[in-house]
Amino acid sequence: MALHDELTAVQRCVDDLVRSVGRLEQQADGALAGVDVRRVRTDTDHLRESVALLRAATPPPSAPRTEPPPREFVTIPDTPYDSSLWANAGDLDDEGLGGCDRHAP
């Protein structure tokens, strides 16, 4: 069963629960403690809202799944880099190893 169908079934069950709690509240009248019945009523209302949020966040069943774009591979040549790229680098030759007067650990 698809997710959308499952959520629809859950929504129907929660709606039935809300109706049953409403009938219980009317039939019990003063026999049950009012606070307990109100708590159950509030819980069922929260459950109904939560299921509605889940259904809203779920894409419709007709929406096709989009595949991520294929990865692009870049070939790096084995030839040495052009040394003129570092001609004016100065002290940057030791970058990552500390300053020119320091030694690497």
FIMARDO-122051 format. One line per field, with one value per residue (C-alpha): x, y, z; residue in one letter; residue number from 0. Coordinates in nm, 2 decimals. Layout:
% FIMARDO-122051
u <- [X ...]
v <- [Y ...]
w <- [Z ...]
residuo <- [A ...]
num <- [NUM ...]
END
This chain:
% FIMARDO-122051
u <- [0.00 0.13 0.22 -0.07 -0.31 -0.18 -0.22 -0.57 -0.65 -0.50 -0.70 -1.02 -0.94 -0.86 -1.19 -1.37 -1.19 -1.29 -1.65 -1.64 -1.49 -1.76 -2.03 -1.86 -1.85 -2.23 -2.33 -2.11 -2.23 -2.13 -2.04 -1.68 -1.46 -1.48 -1.10 -1.03 -1.28 -1.15 -0.79 -0.90 -1.08 -0.77 -0.55 -0.77 -0.78 -0.39 -0.37 -0.61 -0.39 -0.07 -0.20 -0.32 0.03 0.18 -0.06 0.02 0.40 0.37 0.39 0.09 0.10 0.11 0.43 0.71 1.03 1.31 1.65 1.95 2.16 2.44 2.78 3.02 3.37 3.68 3.99 4.31 4.61 4.93 5.15 5.34 5.19 5.35 5.61 5.55 5.23 5.45 5.72 5.64 5.52 5.81 5.77 5.45 5.65 5.65 5.29 5.13 5.47 5.51 5.71 6.05 6.24 6.05 6.06 5.78 5.70]
v <- [0.00 0.34 0.60 0.82 0.54 0.46 0.82 0.83 0.51 0.66 0.98 0.78 0.59 0.92 1.07 0.76 0.80 1.17 1.07 0.80 1.03 1.28 1.02 0.90 1.25 1.30 0.96 0.98 1.33 1.37 1.00 1.05 1.32 1.62 1.68 1.32 1.35 1.69 1.55 1.26 1.51 1.74 1.44 1.32 1.68 1.69 1.35 1.47 1.78 1.58 1.34 1.64 1.78 1.45 1.44 1.79 1.72 1.41 1.46 1.36 1.01 1.14 1.34 1.15 1.10 1.31 1.15 1.36 1.48 1.24 1.32 1.49 1.35 1.57 1.41 1.54 1.50 1.32 1.59 1.82 2.16 2.46 2.59 2.95 2.94 2.96 3.19 3.48 3.28 3.38 3.23 3.05 2.75 2.64 2.70 2.44 2.36 2.67 2.98 2.99 3.00 2.72 2.34 2.10 1.87]
w <- [0.00 -0.09 0.17 0.05 0.09 0.44 0.55 0.42 0.61 0.93 0.87 0.85 1.17 1.36 1.23 1.37 1.70 1.72 1.66 1.92 2.18 2.10 2.15 2.47 2.60 2.53 2.68 2.99 3.07 3.44 3.50 3.40 3.54 3.31 3.31 3.18 2.90 2.80 2.80 2.57 2.34 2.33 2.25 1.97 1.82 1.84 1.67 1.39 1.34 1.33 1.07 0.86 0.88 0.77 0.48 0.38 0.39 0.17 -0.21 -0.40 -0.55 -0.91 -0.85 -1.02 -0.83 -0.96 -0.99 -0.89 -1.19 -1.28 -1.13 -1.35 -1.35 -1.41 -1.54 -1.39 -1.61 -1.49 -1.65 -1.41 -1.34 -1.51 -1.26 -1.37 -1.16 -0.85 -0.99 -0.76 -0.46 -0.24 0.11 0.01 -0.10 0.27 0.32 0.55 0.70 0.91 0.84 0.65 0.98 1.14 1.08 1.03 1.32]
residuo <- [M A L H D E L T A V Q R C V D D L V R S V G R L E Q Q A D G A L A G V D V R R V R T D T D H L R E S V A L L R A A T P P P S A P R T E P P P R E F V T I P D T P Y D S S L W A N A G D L D D E G L G G C D R H A P]
num <- [0 1 2 3 4 5 6 7 8 9 10 11 12 13 14 15 16 17 18 19 20 21 22 23 24 25 26 27 28 29 30 31 32 33 34 35 36 37 38 39 40 41 42 43 44 45 46 47 48 49 50 51 52 53 54 55 56 57 58 59 60 61 62 63 64 65 66 67 68 69 70 71 72 73 74 75 76 77 78 79 80 81 82 83 84 85 86 87 88 89 90 91 92 93 94 95 96 97 98 99 100 101 102 103 104]
END
